[in-house]
Amino acid sequence: MSRERVRRGVNRLQGTLPPETTTTGYLLRLSRPRFWFYLAGPVVVGVAYGAESPTGLFAPIALALFAYFLVPANVFLYGVNDVFDADIDERNPKKDDREVRYTGNKTVLAAVIVSGLLVLGFVPVLTPASLAVLALFVFLAVEYSAPPLRFKTTPLLDSISNGLYVLPGVIAYTAVAGELPPIAAVSGGWLWTMGMHTFSAIPDIDPDRAAGIRTTATALGERRTYGYCALCWLAAAVSFAFVHVLLAVLLLAYPVLVFAIARSSIDVDRAYWWYPAVNTLVGIAFTLGGLWRLIYGG
């Protein structure tokens, strides 16, 4: 998929949203609609594996978590990012045609804060274990971009902290099952997010270096970053093998694909845009596995 086709697709999506000049339209664009399911999708997977019966798929807490992680959590996560990256984003060309720039609007800032505070509504209904994981999500969502830690500017920590994307699934599983998911599933999901985050940073290596931004990808360089991503994804597959061998086989698609990209003449800028489709297909397969277990057992 070319950048131009991606741009046209994003423009079509944004054309369905309220105008950017309205607060609602601005906040929806800030929340990165094309990435909404990166947080909400794990909730679906977590519920599919944690529910004890088909009716559990539609438990009120499952629906509430899905609703929160679909939009408000994305407003919070990317809003914090945009507030603390405002100076850098002034020179970021992505903000010209795919995203919006934060300009200090107090209403927007208030909406981002409220989106984070909405997690307090889960305090009376979640188990202590789920609340602990939710607190970790909020901490990582803030400190990935905000001082004093600002993980995104420290090689390796930027990668590790992106495990936050698997946490909605952990929260959802724990909420419906009453216990934490297997540690092998959590570690496998965390390793997968580490690889995905670092792979997504490869197209930005040159502009990040020019801007003085330090990431795992800028520290390793393109070729070694391919190797790092492949190792993360191989480790994720090994970890999921302790959950179910078929889940491990699914995840092997990632190191195989990154190896093929590294060995070919395919531009990584182009290959990067394959991954939303790949992630969707793998996520669907994971979810179907959970539904099969729920309906047929085994």
Secondary structure, 3 states (H helix, E strand, C coil): CCHHHHHHHHHHHHHCCCCCCCHHHHHHHHCCHHHCHHHHHHHHHHHHHHCCCHHHHHCHHHHHHHHHHHCHHHHHHHHHHHHHCHHHHCCCCHHHHCCCCCCCCHHHHHHHHHHHHHHHHHCCCCCHHHHHHHHHHHHHHHHCCCCCCCHHHCCCHHHHHHHHHHHHHHHHHHHHHCCCCCHHHHHHHHHHHHHHHHHHCHHHHHHHHHCCCCCHHHHHCHHHHHHHHHHHHHHHHHHHHCCCHHHHHHHCHHHHHHHHHHHCCCCHHHHHHHHHHHHHHHHHHHHHHHHHHHHHCC
